[in-house]
Amino acid sequence: MVRCHLARLMGEHKMKIVDVARETGLNRNTITLLYKETAQRIELDALDKLCKLFNCGVGDLLEFDDDRGK
């Protein structure tokens, strides 16, 4: 399972969904799906914009959690 840490990053930067949408130009729905970890896919352009906004790498935003053994 791939986990998205957008909610944590937004909290650390004291940003709301509307703030991220305004700063990145991404659709609010896209950000909401990532925030709630219900997104089925993410465009590379969206990843690029989020990484630039939070000055982080893809690994800081997304994490592979191998939960097959659980």
C-alpha positions in Angstrom: 0.0 0.0 0.0 1.2 3.5 -0.8 0.7 6.0 1.9 0.5 9.8 1.3 1.8 12.2 3.8 0.2 15.3 2.4 -1.9 15.8 5.5 1.2 15.8 7.8 3.1 18.1 5.5 0.2 20.5 5.3 -0.1 20.5 9.1 3.6 21.2 9.6 3.3 24.1 7.2 -0.1 25.2 8.7 -1.7 25.1 5.3 -5.3 24.3 4.3 -6.5 22.6 1.1 -7.4 25.9 -0.4 -3.9 27.2 0.3 -2.3 24.3 -1.4 -4.6 24.7 -4.4 -3.8 28.4 -4.7 -0.1 27.9 -4.4 0.2 24.9 -6.8 -2.7 25.5 -9.3 -3.9 21.9 -8.6 -7.6 21.2 -8.4 -9.0 21.2 -4.9 -10.5 17.7 -5.5 -7.1 16.3 -6.3 -5.6 17.7 -3.1 -8.6 16.5 -1.1 -8.2 12.9 -2.4 -4.5 12.9 -1.6 -5.1 14.5 1.8 -7.7 11.8 2.7 -5.5 9.1 1.1 -8.4 8.0 -1.1 -6.7 8.9 -4.5 -6.4 6.0 -6.9 -3.6 7.7 -9.0 -1.5 10.9 -9.1 -0.1 12.7 -12.0 3.6 13.3 -12.1 2.9 17.0 -12.6 1.0 17.1 -9.4 3.8 15.3 -7.5 6.3 17.8 -8.9 4.2 20.8 -7.8 3.6 19.4 -4.3 7.3 18.6 -3.9 8.3 22.1 -4.9 5.7 23.7 -2.6 6.9 21.7 0.4 10.5 21.6 -0.6 10.6 17.9 -0.2 11.3 14.7 -2.2 8.8 12.2 -3.5 9.8 9.9 -0.6 8.8 12.5 1.9 5.3 12.8 0.3 4.7 9.1 -0.6 5.7 6.0 1.2 5.4 2.3 0.3 4.1 0.4 3.2 4.4 -3.4 2.6 1.6 -4.7 4.8 1.2 -8.0 3.0 2.7 -9.8 6.0 0.1 -8.4 8.4 
